[in-house]
Amino acid sequence: MKLKLFETQLCMQHIIRSGHAKQDFLVFKKSDSNHINFIDEISGIDVQDKLTRLNVYAHGFILRLVDCLKADLPALVHFFGED
């Protein structure tokens, strides 16, 4: 089943906010009581490959977000430290 854009965005948001994609966290309930198995929507050889792809994307997103915040809010870097 092909997901709509907003469904894909909600699934990715959940994965990024949870910090780590796990197979049992990739089934989402839709409002019409159907379920989305997001892992079926990802390209890859097997489930482990798909989870790795999702985790690389999620971790990269967080790193880019931190870099943007450091660039935009240097006073916070000074206050909290580089790490």
Beta strands, then each sheet from edge to edge (+ up, - down):
strand 1: 27-29
strand 2: 35-37
sheet 1: 1+ 2-
end
